Amino acid sequence: MDDLVAVAKILRPRGLRGEAVAEVLTDFPERFENLENVTAVMPGGVRRELILENAWFQKDRIVLKFKGLNTVEDAEALRDAEICIDESEAVELEEGEFFDWQLEGCEAITTEGEPVGKIREVLRTGGTEVLVVDTADGREVLIPFAESICTEVDVERKRITVNPPEGLLEF
């Protein structure tokens, strides 16, 4: 799914007309207003091109209606699928801002060039985001994603240089 970005995940069918309830996976939910061509990536990796006919919010979820899917069975067939867009259609971010998917999989190294590990996920804590890093010896390290600590972020080369405060990487 390297060239795709997930914007929603289908949870279950809704109603009898092929509508599906989905969890929103984007920080930019307004993007659904102009979205048309999407790719459904099924749990097994199979891709299916779809046309989004309509989308509306219901509480903290979104209801999606796709062209040509008109029954409960059609919607059920999409259960657990990730609704994706081409990476080229992702919202432009300000300089110094990154999507979680750009950070996940990056190698974390210290300013001295010592490997720390691979970034597994980004935790959103309400304050500074935290990088969850898996070390080569199987440990988990939490690194605050702050400019003073993550001094260089190179998503092209999948590398983040960290200047850890004393004690952060010691056990």
Secondary structure as UniProt FT lines:
FT   TURN            2..3
FT   STRAND          4..14
FT   TURN            15..18
FT   STRAND          19..24
FT   HELIX           29..34
FT   STRAND          37..41
FT   TURN            43..44
FT   STRAND          47..58
FT   TURN            59..60
FT   STRAND          61..66
FT   TURN            67..68
FT   HELIX           72..76
FT   TURN            77..80
FT   STRAND          82..86
FT   HELIX           87..89
FT   TURN            95..96
FT   HELIX           100..103
FT   TURN            104..105
FT   STRAND          107..110
FT   TURN            111..112
FT   STRAND          115..123
FT   STRAND          130..134
FT   TURN            136..137
FT   STRAND          140..144
FT   TURN            147..149
FT   STRAND          150..154
FT   TURN            155..158
FT   STRAND          159..162
FT   TURN            166..169
//
